[in-house]
Amino acid sequence: MNQTLDEIRKTKGVKGAFIANKNGNVAASSGELKNIPLKSMAIDIKNLLNDKSLNNKQPERFQFTYENGIIIIHVLKEIGFIVVLCEPNALNALLRLTMNVAFNKIKKDKNILKSITNA
C-alpha cells in the first residue's frame, strides 16, 4: 500500500497522498503531509461521500481545485478512498495515468483492501 502511494507521490506536482477507510481512519500516507490534518480531512471526505443528497450515485472520482493546490479523491466503493494532494499546475496526462494504475492496483489487491478496511 505504501509502495503504491509512493509511486503516486513521485509524480511531478504531487505533494502527497493518503488512503482512508469508509470510517475516515487513515490507513497509510506518503509525502509532505506533516502539517496537513489528515484525520480531519478524511472525516470531511467521509461525510461528503455519505451525504444523502448524492442519492446513492457516488462518483468514482472527485476533484477540488483551489488557488494553492488540487485535491483529487478516488472512491473505493464500500472500502474507503484515496486522496492525492497536488500543486496547482499538477494535472497532466502522466499524473492521471499514474493514479489510474495505482487505483486499479489497489482495487485488485485483497491484502491492501483488507488493510484499509481494518485501519
Phi and psi in radians as a Rosetta constraint file:
Dihedral C 1 N 2 CA 2 C 2 CIRCULARHARMONIC -1.108 0.35
Dihedral N 2 CA 2 C 2 N 3 CIRCULARHARMONIC -0.643 0.35
Dihedral C 2 N 3 CA 3 C 3 CIRCULARHARMONIC -1.097 0.35
Dihedral N 3 CA 3 C 3 N 4 CIRCULARHARMONIC -0.714 0.35
Dihedral C 3 N 4 CA 4 C 4 CIRCULARHARMONIC -1.140 0.35
Dihedral N 4 CA 4 C 4 N 5 CIRCULARHARMONIC -0.737 0.35
Dihedral C 4 N 5 CA 5 C 5 CIRCULARHARMONIC -1.127 0.35
Dihedral N 5 CA 5 C 5 N 6 CIRCULARHARMONIC -0.661 0.35
Dihedral C 5 N 6 CA 6 C 6 CIRCULARHARMONIC -1.101 0.35
Dihedral N 6 CA 6 C 6 N 7 CIRCULARHARMONIC -0.638 0.35
Dihedral C 6 N 7 CA 7 C 7 CIRCULARHARMONIC -1.077 0.35
Dihedral N 7 CA 7 C 7 N 8 CIRCULARHARMONIC -0.752 0.35
Dihedral C 7 N 8 CA 8 C 8 CIRCULARHARMONIC -1.124 0.35
Dihedral N 8 CA 8 C 8 N 9 CIRCULARHARMONIC -0.813 0.35
Dihedral C 8 N 9 CA 9 C 9 CIRCULARHARMONIC -1.060 0.35
Dihedral N 9 CA 9 C 9 N 10 CIRCULARHARMONIC -0.564 0.35
Dihedral C 9 N 10 CA 10 C 10 CIRCULARHARMONIC -1.269 0.35
Dihedral N 10 CA 10 C 10 N 11 CIRCULARHARMONIC -0.182 0.35
Dihedral C 10 N 11 CA 11 C 11 CIRCULARHARMONIC -1.255 0.35
Dihedral N 11 CA 11 C 11 N 12 CIRCULARHARMONIC 2.387 0.35
Dihedral C 11 N 12 CA 12 C 12 CIRCULARHARMONIC -0.955 0.35
Dihedral N 12 CA 12 C 12 N 13 CIRCULARHARMONIC 2.265 0.35
Dihedral C 12 N 13 CA 13 C 13 CIRCULARHARMONIC 1.648 0.35
Dihedral N 13 CA 13 C 13 N 14 CIRCULARHARMONIC -0.147 0.35
Dihedral C 13 N 14 CA 14 C 14 CIRCULARHARMONIC -1.563 0.35
Dihedral N 14 CA 14 C 14 N 15 CIRCULARHARMONIC 2.205 0.35
Dihedral C 14 N 15 CA 15 C 15 CIRCULARHARMONIC -1.500 0.35
Dihedral N 15 CA 15 C 15 N 16 CIRCULARHARMONIC -0.616 0.35
Dihedral C 15 N 16 CA 16 C 16 CIRCULARHARMONIC 3.098 0.35
Dihedral N 16 CA 16 C 16 N 17 CIRCULARHARMONIC 3.030 0.35
Dihedral C 16 N 17 CA 17 C 17 CIRCULARHARMONIC -2.644 0.35
Dihedral N 17 CA 17 C 17 N 18 CIRCULARHARMONIC 2.664 0.35
Dihedral C 17 N 18 CA 18 C 18 CIRCULARHARMONIC -2.575 0.35
Dihedral N 18 CA 18 C 18 N 19 CIRCULARHARMONIC 2.789 0.35
Dihedral C 18 N 19 CA 19 C 19 CIRCULARHARMONIC -2.087 0.35
Dihedral N 19 CA 19 C 19 N 20 CIRCULARHARMONIC 2.362 0.35
Dihedral C 19 N 20 CA 20 C 20 CIRCULARHARMONIC -2.290 0.35
Dihedral N 20 CA 20 C 20 N 21 CIRCULARHARMONIC 2.690 0.35
Dihedral C 20 N 21 CA 21 C 21 CIRCULARHARMONIC -1.498 0.35
Dihedral N 21 CA 21 C 21 N 22 CIRCULARHARMONIC 3.120 0.35
Dihedral C 21 N 22 CA 22 C 22 CIRCULARHARMONIC -1.142 0.35
Dihedral N 22 CA 22 C 22 N 23 CIRCULARHARMONIC -0.252 0.35
Dihedral C 22 N 23 CA 23 C 23 CIRCULARHARMONIC -1.594 0.35
Dihedral N 23 CA 23 C 23 N 24 CIRCULARHARMONIC -0.045 0.35
Dihedral C 23 N 24 CA 24 C 24 CIRCULARHARMONIC 1.555 0.35
Dihedral N 24 CA 24 C 24 N 25 CIRCULARHARMONIC 0.188 0.35
Dihedral C 24 N 25 CA 25 C 25 CIRCULARHARMONIC -1.489 0.35
Dihedral N 25 CA 25 C 25 N 26 CIRCULARHARMONIC 2.229 0.35
Dihedral C 25 N 26 CA 26 C 26 CIRCULARHARMONIC -1.314 0.35
Dihedral N 26 CA 26 C 26 N 27 CIRCULARHARMONIC 2.161 0.35
Dihedral C 26 N 27 CA 27 C 27 CIRCULARHARMONIC -1.610 0.35
Dihedral N 27 CA 27 C 27 N 28 CIRCULARHARMONIC -0.595 0.35
Dihedral C 27 N 28 CA 28 C 28 CIRCULARHARMONIC -2.854 0.35
Dihedral N 28 CA 28 C 28 N 29 CIRCULARHARMONIC 2.707 0.35
Dihedral C 28 N 29 CA 29 C 29 CIRCULARHARMONIC -2.600 0.35
Dihedral N 29 CA 29 C 29 N 30 CIRCULARHARMONIC 2.801 0.35
Dihedral C 29 N 30 CA 30 C 30 CIRCULARHARMONIC -2.674 0.35
Dihedral N 30 CA 30 C 30 N 31 CIRCULARHARMONIC 2.428 0.35
Dihedral C 30 N 31 CA 31 C 31 CIRCULARHARMONIC 1.915 0.35
Dihedral N 31 CA 31 C 31 N 32 CIRCULARHARMONIC -2.847 0.35
Dihedral C 31 N 32 CA 32 C 32 CIRCULARHARMONIC -1.454 0.35
Dihedral N 32 CA 32 C 32 N 33 CIRCULARHARMONIC 1.287 0.35
Dihedral C 32 N 33 CA 33 C 33 CIRCULARHARMONIC -2.093 0.35
Dihedral N 33 CA 33 C 33 N 34 CIRCULARHARMONIC 0.192 0.35
Dihedral C 33 N 34 CA 34 C 34 CIRCULARHARMONIC -1.062 0.35
Dihedral N 34 CA 34 C 34 N 35 CIRCULARHARMONIC -0.629 0.35
Dihedral C 34 N 35 CA 35 C 35 CIRCULARHARMONIC -1.670 0.35
Dihedral N 35 CA 35 C 35 N 36 CIRCULARHARMONIC 0.160 0.35
Dihedral C 35 N 36 CA 36 C 36 CIRCULARHARMONIC -1.777 0.35
Dihedral N 36 CA 36 C 36 N 37 CIRCULARHARMONIC 2.238 0.35
Dihedral C 36 N 37 CA 37 C 37 CIRCULARHARMONIC -1.350 0.35
Dihedral N 37 CA 37 C 37 N 38 CIRCULARHARMONIC 1.412 0.35
Dihedral C 37 N 38 CA 38 C 38 CIRCULARHARMONIC -0.997 0.35
Dihedral N 38 CA 38 C 38 N 39 CIRCULARHARMONIC -0.782 0.35
Dihedral C 38 N 39 CA 39 C 39 CIRCULARHARMONIC -1.062 0.35
Dihedral N 39 CA 39 C 39 N 40 CIRCULARHARMONIC -0.799 0.35
Dihedral C 39 N 40 CA 40 C 40 CIRCULARHARMONIC -1.100 0.35
Dihedral N 40 CA 40 C 40 N 41 CIRCULARHARMONIC -0.747 0.35
Dihedral C 40 N 41 CA 41 C 41 CIRCULARHARMONIC -1.115 0.35
Dihedral N 41 CA 41 C 41 N 42 CIRCULARHARMONIC -0.751 0.35
Dihedral C 41 N 42 CA 42 C 42 CIRCULARHARMONIC -1.086 0.35
Dihedral N 42 CA 42 C 42 N 43 CIRCULARHARMONIC -0.711 0.35
Dihedral C 42 N 43 CA 43 C 43 CIRCULARHARMONIC -1.187 0.35
Dihedral N 43 CA 43 C 43 N 44 CIRCULARHARMONIC -0.699 0.35
Dihedral C 43 N 44 CA 44 C 44 CIRCULARHARMONIC -1.066 0.35
Dihedral N 44 CA 44 C 44 N 45 CIRCULARHARMONIC -0.737 0.35
Dihedral C 44 N 45 CA 45 C 45 CIRCULARHARMONIC -1.158 0.35
Dihedral N 45 CA 45 C 45 N 46 CIRCULARHARMONIC -0.750 0.35
Dihedral C 45 N 46 CA 46 C 46 CIRCULARHARMONIC -0.994 0.35
Dihedral N 46 CA 46 C 46 N 47 CIRCULARHARMONIC -0.794 0.35
Dihedral C 46 N 47 CA 47 C 47 CIRCULARHARMONIC -1.107 0.35
Dihedral N 47 CA 47 C 47 N 48 CIRCULARHARMONIC -0.681 0.35
Dihedral C 47 N 48 CA 48 C 48 CIRCULARHARMONIC -1.077 0.35
Dihedral N 48 CA 48 C 48 N 49 CIRCULARHARMONIC -0.803 0.35
Dihedral C 48 N 49 CA 49 C 49 CIRCULARHARMONIC -1.173 0.35
Dihedral N 49 CA 49 C 49 N 50 CIRCULARHARMONIC -0.474 0.35
Dihedral C 49 N 50 CA 50 C 50 CIRCULARHARMONIC -1.573 0.35
Dihedral N 50 CA 50 C 50 N 51 CIRCULARHARMONIC 0.029 0.35
Dihedral C 50 N 51 CA 51 C 51 CIRCULARHARMONIC -1.070 0.35
Dihedral N 51 CA 51 C 51 N 52 CIRCULARHARMONIC 2.177 0.35
Dihedral C 51 N 52 CA 52 C 52 CIRCULARHARMONIC -1.148 0.35
Dihedral N 52 CA 52 C 52 N 53 CIRCULARHARMONIC -0.372 0.35
Dihedral C 52 N 53 CA 53 C 53 CIRCULARHARMONIC -1.187 0.35
Dihedral N 53 CA 53 C 53 N 54 CIRCULARHARMONIC -0.228 0.35
Dihedral C 53 N 54 CA 54 C 54 CIRCULARHARMONIC -1.315 0.35
Dihedral N 54 CA 54 C 54 N 55 CIRCULARHARMONIC -0.217 0.35
Dihedral C 54 N 55 CA 55 C 55 CIRCULARHARMONIC 0.912 0.35
Dihedral N 55 CA 55 C 55 N 56 CIRCULARHARMONIC 0.751 0.35
Dihedral C 55 N 56 CA 56 C 56 CIRCULARHARMONIC 1.027 0.35
Dihedral N 56 CA 56 C 56 N 57 CIRCULARHARMONIC 0.385 0.35
Dihedral C 56 N 57 CA 57 C 57 CIRCULARHARMONIC -1.937 0.35
Dihedral N 57 CA 57 C 57 N 58 CIRCULARHARMONIC 1.024 0.35
Dihedral C 57 N 58 CA 58 C 58 CIRCULARHARMONIC -1.246 0.35
Dihedral N 58 CA 58 C 58 N 59 CIRCULARHARMONIC 2.127 0.35
Dihedral C 58 N 59 CA 59 C 59 CIRCULARHARMONIC -1.151 0.35
Dihedral N 59 CA 59 C 59 N 60 CIRCULARHARMONIC 2.761 0.35
Dihedral C 59 N 60 CA 60 C 60 CIRCULARHARMONIC -1.394 0.35
Dihedral N 60 CA 60 C 60 N 61 CIRCULARHARMONIC -0.351 0.35
Dihedral C 60 N 61 CA 61 C 61 CIRCULARHARMONIC -2.555 0.35
Dihedral N 61 CA 61 C 61 N 62 CIRCULARHARMONIC 2.416 0.35
Dihedral C 61 N 62 CA 62 C 62 CIRCULARHARMONIC -2.116 0.35
Dihedral N 62 CA 62 C 62 N 63 CIRCULARHARMONIC 2.652 0.35
Dihedral C 62 N 63 CA 63 C 63 CIRCULARHARMONIC -2.459 0.35
Dihedral N 63 CA 63 C 63 N 64 CIRCULARHARMONIC 2.275 0.35
Dihedral C 63 N 64 CA 64 C 64 CIRCULARHARMONIC -2.065 0.35
Dihedral N 64 CA 64 C 64 N 65 CIRCULARHARMONIC 2.178 0.35
Dihedral C 64 N 65 CA 65 C 65 CIRCULARHARMONIC -1.936 0.35
Dihedral N 65 CA 65 C 65 N 66 CIRCULARHARMONIC 2.203 0.35
Dihedral C 65 N 66 CA 66 C 66 CIRCULARHARMONIC -2.150 0.35
Dihedral N 66 CA 66 C 66 N 67 CIRCULARHARMONIC 2.952 0.35
Dihedral C 66 N 67 CA 67 C 67 CIRCULARHARMONIC -1.035 0.35
Dihedral N 67 CA 67 C 67 N 68 CIRCULARHARMONIC -0.643 0.35
Dihedral C 67 N 68 CA 68 C 68 CIRCULARHARMONIC -1.820 0.35
Dihedral N 68 CA 68 C 68 N 69 CIRCULARHARMONIC 0.150 0.35
Dihedral C 68 N 69 CA 69 C 69 CIRCULARHARMONIC 2.884 0.35
Dihedral N 69 CA 69 C 69 N 70 CIRCULARHARMONIC 3.126 0.35
Dihedral C 69 N 70 CA 70 C 70 CIRCULARHARMONIC -2.228 0.35
Dihedral N 70 CA 70 C 70 N 71 CIRCULARHARMONIC 2.420 0.35
Dihedral C 70 N 71 CA 71 C 71 CIRCULARHARMONIC -2.035 0.35
Dihedral N 71 CA 71 C 71 N 72 CIRCULARHARMONIC 2.162 0.35
Dihedral C 71 N 72 CA 72 C 72 CIRCULARHARMONIC -2.019 0.35
Dihedral N 72 CA 72 C 72 N 73 CIRCULARHARMONIC 2.288 0.35
Dihedral C 72 N 73 CA 73 C 73 CIRCULARHARMONIC -2.129 0.35
Dihedral N 73 CA 73 C 73 N 74 CIRCULARHARMONIC 2.125 0.35
Dihedral C 73 N 74 CA 74 C 74 CIRCULARHARMONIC -1.819 0.35
Dihedral N 74 CA 74 C 74 N 75 CIRCULARHARMONIC 2.217 0.35
Dihedral C 74 N 75 CA 75 C 75 CIRCULARHARMONIC -1.607 0.35
Dihedral N 75 CA 75 C 75 N 76 CIRCULARHARMONIC 2.245 0.35
Dihedral C 75 N 76 CA 76 C 76 CIRCULARHARMONIC -1.744 0.35
Dihedral N 76 CA 76 C 76 N 77 CIRCULARHARMONIC 1.676 0.35
Dihedral C 76 N 77 CA 77 C 77 CIRCULARHARMONIC -0.830 0.35
Dihedral N 77 CA 77 C 77 N 78 CIRCULARHARMONIC 2.309 0.35
Dihedral C 77 N 78 CA 78 C 78 CIRCULARHARMONIC 1.138 0.35
Dihedral N 78 CA 78 C 78 N 79 CIRCULARHARMONIC -0.042 0.35
Dihedral C 78 N 79 CA 79 C 79 CIRCULARHARMONIC -1.980 0.35
Dihedral N 79 CA 79 C 79 N 80 CIRCULARHARMONIC -0.948 0.35
Dihedral C 79 N 80 CA 80 C 80 CIRCULARHARMONIC 2.916 0.35
Dihedral N 80 CA 80 C 80 N 81 CIRCULARHARMONIC -2.449 0.35
Dihedral C 80 N 81 CA 81 C 81 CIRCULARHARMONIC -2.810 0.35
Dihedral N 81 CA 81 C 81 N 82 CIRCULARHARMONIC 2.748 0.35
Dihedral C 81 N 82 CA 82 C 82 CIRCULARHARMONIC -1.933 0.35
Dihedral N 82 CA 82 C 82 N 83 CIRCULARHARMONIC 2.321 0.35
Dihedral C 82 N 83 CA 83 C 83 CIRCULARHARMONIC -2.062 0.35
Dihedral N 83 CA 83 C 83 N 84 CIRCULARHARMONIC 2.271 0.35
Dihedral C 83 N 84 CA 84 C 84 CIRCULARHARMONIC -2.092 0.35
Dihedral N 84 CA 84 C 84 N 85 CIRCULARHARMONIC 2.187 0.35
Dihedral C 84 N 85 CA 85 C 85 CIRCULARHARMONIC -1.812 0.35
Dihedral N 85 CA 85 C 85 N 86 CIRCULARHARMONIC 2.178 0.35
Dihedral C 85 N 86 CA 86 C 86 CIRCULARHARMONIC -2.216 0.35
Dihedral N 86 CA 86 C 86 N 87 CIRCULARHARMONIC 2.820 0.35
Dihedral C 86 N 87 CA 87 C 87 CIRCULARHARMONIC -1.240 0.35
Dihedral N 87 CA 87 C 87 N 88 CIRCULARHARMONIC 2.795 0.35
Dihedral C 87 N 88 CA 88 C 88 CIRCULARHARMONIC -0.998 0.35
Dihedral N 88 CA 88 C 88 N 89 CIRCULARHARMONIC -0.534 0.35
Dihedral C 88 N 89 CA 89 C 89 CIRCULARHARMONIC -1.778 0.35
Dihedral N 89 CA 89 C 89 N 90 CIRCULARHARMONIC 0.369 0.35
Dihedral C 89 N 90 CA 90 C 90 CIRCULARHARMONIC -1.392 0.35
Dihedral N 90 CA 90 C 90 N 91 CIRCULARHARMONIC -0.406 0.35
Dihedral C 90 N 91 CA 91 C 91 CIRCULARHARMONIC -1.148 0.35
Dihedral N 91 CA 91 C 91 N 92 CIRCULARHARMONIC 2.057 0.35
Dihedral C 91 N 92 CA 92 C 92 CIRCULARHARMONIC -2.714 0.35
Dihedral N 92 CA 92 C 92 N 93 CIRCULARHARMONIC 3.000 0.35
Dihedral C 92 N 93 CA 93 C 93 CIRCULARHARMONIC -1.085 0.35
Dihedral N 93 CA 93 C 93 N 94 CIRCULARHARMONIC -0.685 0.35
Dihedral C 93 N 94 CA 94 C 94 CIRCULARHARMONIC -1.116 0.35
Dihedral N 94 CA 94 C 94 N 95 CIRCULARHARMONIC -0.734 0.35
Dihedral C 94 N 95 CA 95 C 95 CIRCULARHARMONIC -1.102 0.35
Dihedral N 95 CA 95 C 95 N 96 CIRCULARHARMONIC -0.797 0.35
Dihedral C 95 N 96 CA 96 C 96 CIRCULARHARMONIC -1.064 0.35
Dihedral N 96 CA 96 C 96 N 97 CIRCULARHARMONIC -0.774 0.35
Dihedral C 96 N 97 CA 97 C 97 CIRCULARHARMONIC -1.099 0.35
Dihedral N 97 CA 97 C 97 N 98 CIRCULARHARMONIC -0.822 0.35
Dihedral C 97 N 98 CA 98 C 98 CIRCULARHARMONIC -1.041 0.35
Dihedral N 98 CA 98 C 98 N 99 CIRCULARHARMONIC -0.766 0.35
Dihedral C 98 N 99 CA 99 C 99 CIRCULARHARMONIC -1.158 0.35
Dihedral N 99 CA 99 C 99 N 100 CIRCULARHARMONIC -0.718 0.35
Dihedral C 99 N 100 CA 100 C 100 CIRCULARHARMONIC -1.117 0.35
Dihedral N 100 CA 100 C 100 N 101 CIRCULARHARMONIC -0.726 0.35
Dihedral C 100 N 101 CA 101 C 101 CIRCULARHARMONIC -1.113 0.35
Dihedral N 101 CA 101 C 101 N 102 CIRCULARHARMONIC -0.812 0.35
Dihedral C 101 N 102 CA 102 C 102 CIRCULARHARMONIC -1.101 0.35
Dihedral N 102 CA 102 C 102 N 103 CIRCULARHARMONIC -0.760 0.35
Dihedral C 102 N 103 CA 103 C 103 CIRCULARHARMONIC -1.055 0.35
Dihedral N 103 CA 103 C 103 N 104 CIRCULARHARMONIC -0.804 0.35
Dihedral C 103 N 104 CA 104 C 104 CIRCULARHARMONIC -1.152 0.35
Dihedral N 104 CA 104 C 104 N 105 CIRCULARHARMONIC -0.643 0.35
Dihedral C 104 N 105 CA 105 C 105 CIRCULARHARMONIC -1.084 0.35
Dihedral N 105 CA 105 C 105 N 106 CIRCULARHARMONIC -0.786 0.35
Dihedral C 105 N 106 CA 106 C 106 CIRCULARHARMONIC -1.140 0.35
Dihedral N 106 CA 106 C 106 N 107 CIRCULARHARMONIC -0.758 0.35
Dihedral C 106 N 107 CA 107 C 107 CIRCULARHARMONIC -1.074 0.35
Dihedral N 107 CA 107 C 107 N 108 CIRCULARHARMONIC -0.504 0.35
Dihedral C 107 N 108 CA 108 C 108 CIRCULARHARMONIC -1.624 0.35
Dihedral N 108 CA 108 C 108 N 109 CIRCULARHARMONIC -0.228 0.35
Dihedral C 108 N 109 CA 109 C 109 CIRCULARHARMONIC -1.653 0.35
Dihedral N 109 CA 109 C 109 N 110 CIRCULARHARMONIC 1.838 0.35
Dihedral C 109 N 110 CA 110 C 110 CIRCULARHARMONIC -1.073 0.35
Dihedral N 110 CA 110 C 110 N 111 CIRCULARHARMONIC -0.590 0.35
Dihedral C 110 N 111 CA 111 C 111 CIRCULARHARMONIC -1.158 0.35
Dihedral N 111 CA 111 C 111 N 112 CIRCULARHARMONIC -0.731 0.35
Dihedral C 111 N 112 CA 112 C 112 CIRCULARHARMONIC -1.135 0.35
Dihedral N 112 CA 112 C 112 N 113 CIRCULARHARMONIC -0.792 0.35
Dihedral C 112 N 113 CA 113 C 113 CIRCULARHARMONIC -1.055 0.35
Dihedral N 113 CA 113 C 113 N 114 CIRCULARHARMONIC -0.680 0.35
Dihedral C 113 N 114 CA 114 C 114 CIRCULARHARMONIC -1.148 0.35
Dihedral N 114 CA 114 C 114 N 115 CIRCULARHARMONIC -0.734 0.35
Dihedral C 114 N 115 CA 115 C 115 CIRCULARHARMONIC -1.085 0.35
Dihedral N 115 CA 115 C 115 N 116 CIRCULARHARMONIC -0.698 0.35
Dihedral C 115 N 116 CA 116 C 116 CIRCULARHARMONIC -1.135 0.35
Dihedral N 116 CA 116 C 116 N 117 CIRCULARHARMONIC -0.829 0.35
Dihedral C 116 N 117 CA 117 C 117 CIRCULARHARMONIC -1.030 0.35
Dihedral N 117 CA 117 C 117 N 118 CIRCULARHARMONIC -0.683 0.35
Dihedral C 117 N 118 CA 118 C 118 CIRCULARHARMONIC -1.515 0.35
Dihedral N 118 CA 118 C 118 N 119 CIRCULARHARMONIC 0.015 0.35
